[in-house]
Amino acid sequence: MIDWIRTGTAMAELARDPQQALAVTAEEVAAGPPLRNRHFALSPTALFLEGPRARAHASRVESYVALLDKVLALYRSDARVRAFFGLPTAAERLIHAGEESLDRVTVARIDGYLDLVSDRLRVLENNADAPAGAVFTPRINTAVDVVHRRLGLDGGADGAYPFRDDRAFASLLLEEARRHASSVAAPRIAVLQPRDAVGAESAELVAQLCSLGATAFLADPRDLEVSGRQVGFAGRQADLCWNKVNTVLWQRLVESSPALVDLWCRALASDGFLHLNSMASRYVAENKVALALVQTPGFTEHFDTAERALVAELLPWSRSLRACTDLPDEAEIRARAPEFVIKEPYDIRGDGVLVGRSARADDWAAAVARGGREGFLLQEYVPPVGVPVLCEDGRTVPMAVSLDSFVWAGRFVGFGSKASTSDRVNVFQGGRKLSVRVSGDLP
């Protein structure tokens, strides 16, 4: 899928005078709006993708998100599916408090690798709770595009999905709020963050929403208030909330408090308030074992031929260590550690991911045992494609890259990418983000 000619040509031009390229990049970052929650040195390297394959992938990933919506419906209707996930009572209550018609993955970032062996894009995880990058990824794409033009680099005509409008996500939230609260002139939108840990992207999103005509504000989920149909936070009413608290932190802040769970159930049941994403999306589609359910014998009969073919094309072999029976035994999983990755159901910043090929034997054995008790995901290791990346010290360093797909309201909107020398390609594990550009078709 990578357009190696354009990616390589651009990289070669940057490498001719790396200090100039880095200086121009630093100027653009300093002059522009914020574009990162956690500091990393923005590289002028861009990942170019082949237009036809990018468009084909966009169609597949839209179908995949529709498949996740089907999983949410199955969760409601099938006790065996609920048992497969084994969610705690508080999560069950929050999911069932909302209307079933709202159980959909409205905002998703589907992360994957281009397989080094097959060159297929393999989906590694679903970010369906509070995916980051909706504002900052377009800004990164824009900044690197400006850098290339200032340096005289000719990347050719733009192809599909340029993904440079940093206000598109705010517009989507405003559209959802107006659809839900059609009688309100200026929809009231709360962006949820812990009061002592507000991310830069969330603060930028609030400012954008206000500039587009909403009454938007940051709110802590612990400050929830419910009075009849009205829902608010610390005295401010909300028609919609974008819950930017990741599921790991949500479990600590909200799920651990029975009184707060009760209050949130009342809010979710109110027809005057819309929570994005739905609780089903946060707890089920976000859950790593969702990737196992759709390919586990005994559950695949829920999916038609086209859906099973889609799963086979996109997903690596994945199984729940607790719920699946067609697994290698524990001793074999320990012995074959380099072939696998173990993932906790929910994680943040890559902390819940253990890559067998780089794990200590005792850590791997402990994760296998714990995963069997707690329902971790065992997933086939996918070797990622690497690209040369111009780093802040002027060196060009080969790095593994991810290819991440943003899907909003069922529609593919653009790509993002992360790069790292680590086995865990994550900004919080020493990685960085890259600009992605789809090449225009050749005449």
Order of alpha helices (4+ residues) and beta strands (2+ residues): alpha-alpha-beta-alpha-alpha-alpha-beta-beta-alpha-alpha-beta-alpha-beta-beta-beta-beta-beta-alpha-alpha-beta-alpha-alpha-beta-alpha-beta-beta-alpha-beta-beta-beta-beta-beta
